[in-house]
Amino acid sequence: MNTQFLAQAREIYPHALPHLFQRPNVIACGLGYKIRGNMQTDELSLIVSVEQKVPAAQLTAQDLIPKTVDGFLTDVVETGHIRALKARYRPAQPGISIGHYHITAGTLGLVVQRGAERFILSNNHVLANCNAAQIGDPIWQPGPVDGGTSADRLATLAEFQPLDFGEQTGECQIADLTARFLNTLAGATGSSHRMRPVQQTAGSNLMDAALARPVAPGLITPEILGLGLPNGVSEPHLGQQVQKVGRTTGHTQGVVQQIDVTVQVDYNGRTIRFTDQIIAGHMSSPGDSGSAILDMERRAVGLLFAGSEQVTIFTPLQRVLDHFGVEIVTQP
């Protein structure tokens, strides 16, 4: 990859976002390799994601995506409808069903620690009910939709990064995040979230993340279901092959397709924007939200929070770890 060219693109393309967001059907935008004839090229492009492609003849000149933006190629890709991503395990481990007692279910992402204390890492909309929860609320494993009850209390909500909904209010009661691209992509369990093109959003969000404190230390293990212990942390990059284990689809793999993605996500009718996210190919379904994204050496690279029939959206993991002041646990 031409790193100088990538640096120039990162500097220029954010200025094009307001104009691209005004076009109908656009749901996300990021940097990636252009596709020609269903084959990935080595041409770095501005990828404009739409829920459904429309013939150019049916679009006005104002609605067409330009072939270039400030000298950089564009590529329009059809993403489809984006939606967020069952047994009882003791000790509980990453990759299984979990959730705040008022949502449906998401995925236990990773075991992390601050000093000697260990926590569960997942999404805000999985553990904190889209800001509606209180610190100390019970977290069930499995999640409520998978048969969890008060007898299955695994942890309590410890901390969460609030989602910026602006003036909008509400809760995340259905575990399903969907969206459309050119703004932000998301799919997750813990709320009925849909990504759709809109003109006004709340402030920008960098993550959908929360921590839960197990009610007893021996109730959790850092070993990812079917994969074993994570092997540290790494940064995601274009063309990288990645994998995850989630509550709904189990072990799946994908390839990083876009970086520096800005996308708008609909959380139960409340649309918010996420910036600096990552898009990989389809590797998740509703209920997989909160899953850890790993490279093929089991190094954690991201925290999954959204997706569609074509793509999966995640946040670079190091940002989440730095925010909470924690590190992933790599030993039993």
N, C-alpha and C positions, 0 to 999 in steps of 0.2 A: 504494500500500500504506500502511496505517495503521502508521507506525513505532512509535508508542506501544503499540499493541495487540500488535505483534510482540515488542516488548521485554518486555511482561508475559507473553506466552506462553512466551518463552525462559526466563523466571525460574520459571514455575510447572511447565511440563511435565516437567522432569527428575525431580521428586518423584513423578510417576506411573509412571515407568519400572519400578521394582521390581514393582509390582502388575500391570502389563500384561505383563511378561516371564513371569509365572507362568502365563499362559494358553497352552494348547496351540496350535500352528500359527502363533504370532506369531514373525516373524523380524526385524522392523525397526520403527522409529518415528521420525517426524520432523515438521517443520512444513511445511505446504503448503496449496494451495487445494482446497476440497472439490469433489468431482465429483457432479453431479446429472444423471441421465439421459444419461450419457456426455459431459456438457459440463462444462468447468471453470468454476466460479463465482469470485467475488472474496471468498468467505468463507474466511478463514484458519482452518485446522483442525489438529488433532492427527491425523496420518495413521498408522494402524496397518496395517502390511503383513503379510499372511499368505500362506503358500505356496498354499493353496487355500481358497476360501470354502466354508463349511459352513452349511446352512440353520439358522436360529435354533432351530427346533424340535428339532434334534438336539444342541443344546448345553445344558449346565446353566446355571443363573443365574450361577454363579461363573465360567463360561467365556465368557460374553457380554461383548463390549466395550461399556462404557457409552456412551450417546449423547453425554454431555458429561463432561469432566474439569475440575473446578474452574471451571466456567462456560464452558469452551471446547468447541466442537463437535469430535466425532471423526468420522473417516471410515475405514472398513475397505476396503482395496484388495487384490486378489489379485495377487501378484507372480510366482508360479510358482517353479520351481527356479532358484536363482541359481548361476551357474558363472563361474569366473574367466576371465578372458580368458586369399616362401620362397626367395626367391632370394638369391644372394650379391651384395652391393653393395660397390663400392669407388670412391669413399669411401662409407662407411655413413652412412645418414641416418635421422632420426626417422620412425617408421612401419613399419619393417621388422623381420623376425625376428631375435631375439638370445636368448642364454641362457647361463647357467652350464653348464659341460660335463657336469654330473650331472643336469640337468633336461631338459625337452622343448624348449619355446620360448616366449618372450614377445615383447614389442615394445620397441624402442628408443624411449624417450619424448622426450627433448630433449637437446641439447648445452648444457651449463652451464659456467661458468668461475669460478675463484677466482684472482684476480690474472690472470696470463698463462696459467695452466694450464687446459686444457679437459678436461671429463669427460663421460661418458655417464650420463644419469639414467633409471632404470627402477625396478621393484619389488624389494624384498628377495627375494621368492620367485622372481623371474626371474634376478637376478644373484647372490644369496647363498644360494640353496637353503634358504630358511626357517631362517637362522642356522647351517646345517650347513657352510657354506663357510669357507674360510680366506682372509684377505687375501692377494692375489697369485694366487688361483686363476684359471685361464683362462676367458675369456668368448668364446664362439664366435658368429660371424655367417656364415651363418644358424645358428639354434639346432640342437641335435642331432637333434630329430625332423624337421627340414627338410633333413637331409643334411649338417649341419655336422660337421666333424672337427677334429682337432688342427691341420690345415693351414689352418683358417679362424679361427685365434685372432685376434681383433680387439682385445681389451683384457684387462686383469686387474682383479679385484675390488679397489677402493680403500677404500671405506667403506660401512657399512650401519647403519641404525637397527634394532637387534634387535627381533624380534617377541616379545612377552611371552606365553609359553606356560605360565607358572607352572611346575609340576613335570612337565609333559608333555614327552616327548622324541620325536624322529623327524626325518625329512627330507621334503622336497617333491620327490617323484620323478616325479609325473605333472602335466602342465601343465593343470590344470583346477580352478578355484575355484568352488564353488557354495555357496549359503546360503539361509537363510530370514530373513525380516525382523523387526521389532520389537526387534531387538537390534543387529545389524550386518549389512550386506550385503557380499558379496565375490564376486568371480569373477576368476580369473586363471590364467595359465599358469605352470608351474613347480611345480605341486603339485595333488593331487586335493583341492580344498578345497570343502566344501559348507557352506552356511549352514543351520543347523537350530535349532529352539527347544530350548534346554537350560536346566537350572536352575543349573548352576555353571560359571563360566568363570574364566580367568586374568585378570590385571590388564588395565586399559584401554589400548588402543593408539590412537595418533593418526595413524599412517601406516604404509605398507608401501613402503619406499623404500631405494634403494641407489645408489652411484656406482661406475662403472668407469673405469679410466684406459687410454686407447688406447695400444697398443704403439708407435705412431708418430703424430705430430700430423696428418699428411696423410691419415690413414685415415678420418676422420669429417668430416661437414659439418653445419652447423645447419639446412640447408634441409629442411623437412618434405616428405616424398614427396607430390608432387601439389599441395601448397599453397604452398610457398615458405618464406621466413624468417618466424619468429614476430615479432609486433609488440608485444613487451612483455608485461606481466603485468596481470591484472585480478582482481577478486574475483567469485566466482559469486553469483548472486541468483535468487530465485524467478521463474519465467517466462522466464528467459534462454534463448535459442537457442544451442546449442553444437554443436561438431563435433570429430571426431577422425580420425586415420588410424592403423589398426592392422594387425598382421600377418595376421589372419584375415579380417576383414570390410572392410578397406580404408577408404575415406572414407565416414563416416556422420554423421548429424545427429540431435540430440535436443533436449529442452527440460528445464531444471531443474525438478523437481517437488517436491523436499523439501530442506530445509536442517537443520542441527543434528541429523543422524541418528545414532542409536546402534544398532549392529547386531552380532550374533554371527556369526562366520565359522568354518566348519569347514575346517581345513587337514589333510587326510589323517587325519581322526578326532580331531584336536586342536582344540577349539573355543575361540576367543578373541574378545574384545570390542573393537570400534572405536567411538570417540566422535567427535562433531563432523565427520561426513562429509556428503557431498552425493549425492542421488539424482536421476538424469536418466532420461528414457525409454529404451527399448531401443535401444542403438546399438553393442553389442559382443557378442563370442562368445569361447569359449576360445582363447587365443593373443593376444588383444588387450591383455592385462594389461601395464601399463607405459606405455600410450599417453598422450600429452598431450591433455588436453581444452582446447579453445580456443573463444573466442566467435567471432562471425562476422566480426570485424575481425582475426582471427588473434592475439588477445591470449590468452596461456595462463592458464587459470583452475584447472586441476586435474590430478591424476595418477590415472589409472584403475587400479583394482586388483580389481574384482569386478563381477558382473552376473548377469542371468538372461534368460529369454525376454521379460520385460517391462521390465526396468530395468537401469541401469548405475550403478555406485558409484564415486565418486572422492573424493580428498582435496584440499582447497583447496591450490593450488600454492604460494602464498606461504609457508605453514607449512613445507613441505618445503625450499624454498630457504633460509629463515631457519635451519632446523635444521642444514643442511650448510654454511651460510655461503657460498653460491654465488649467482650470478645467471644468467639465461638468456642465451644468445648470440643476438643479433639481427643480426649482420653476418657475412659469409662469413669 
